[in-house]
């Protein structure tokens, strides 16, 4: 193969293709579920291999060079073709495999403990669970369905609400009982607050200031505490008695049922967000996608009690 026909790194090509669509390293990193620095490094590697600059910083954003723009359409078509080829190979096995993308926190705290029941009820369907925070493009990434957090507006996708979002504090029974005991919201002044650093294209996770305002509590410094970027880690810290975390009934259902976490007060507030089952409209009637959707809806209803 001549040097001009040698294929560069697929990782570098994928990183550049995502950057070319978003014109943002950060948004490309979110899509690919890697760091912004990793995306920038892959683009630099591709530039070195091509022998020309592909992306330029323009004010607060990015723009493509003439060389970079020359390859964007072909790369997009190429990755679409790869996705279709992978889908065809999977379907050639009889269509047994169902690929589901889900937020890592939702997957680890709620879905994993229940997914075995789906397999028991549907032994003819194998499931590949892709725990991924990024908004996967279901048509490009060979994903059959997903569980996504957001406001419910998912363009070109069928969406079914599983859980609406009522946010409330949780802590371990030992921390609640003290000393000092946690009896009312104002008692949080003497406690460590556990924060979740999370945002997506749909919005940001509600913070302590929002909940304290709903509880009509003032004088608490919400800049202190512990920070995590996954809810599962925040809940683990709360279970261990390290502080008080904000969560929802979907995420904390199993820990609350087992008594490892308790709600020290009943105050909660409704947010515009929720967890949704989503799939491509042309896949909504697929027997395996429909079976998974119906199972998820039933499991969510059971979890809500």
Secondary structure, DSSP 8 states (H G I E B T S, - for coil): --GGG----HHHHHHHHHHHHHS-HHHHHHHHTS-HHHHHHHHHHHHHHHTS--EEEETTEEEE-HHHHHHHHHHHHHHHHHHHHHHHHHHHTTS-EEEEEE-HHHIIIIIHHHHHHHHHH-TT-EEEEEE--S---TTTTT-SEEEEEESS--TTEEEEEEEEEEEEEEB-HHHHH-SS---SGGGGGGS-EEEE--EETTEE---HHHHHHHTT--S--TT-SEEESSHHHHHHHHHTTS-EEEE-HHHHHHHHHHTSSB-SS---EEEEEEEEEEEEGGGTT-HHHHHHHHHHHHHHHHHH-
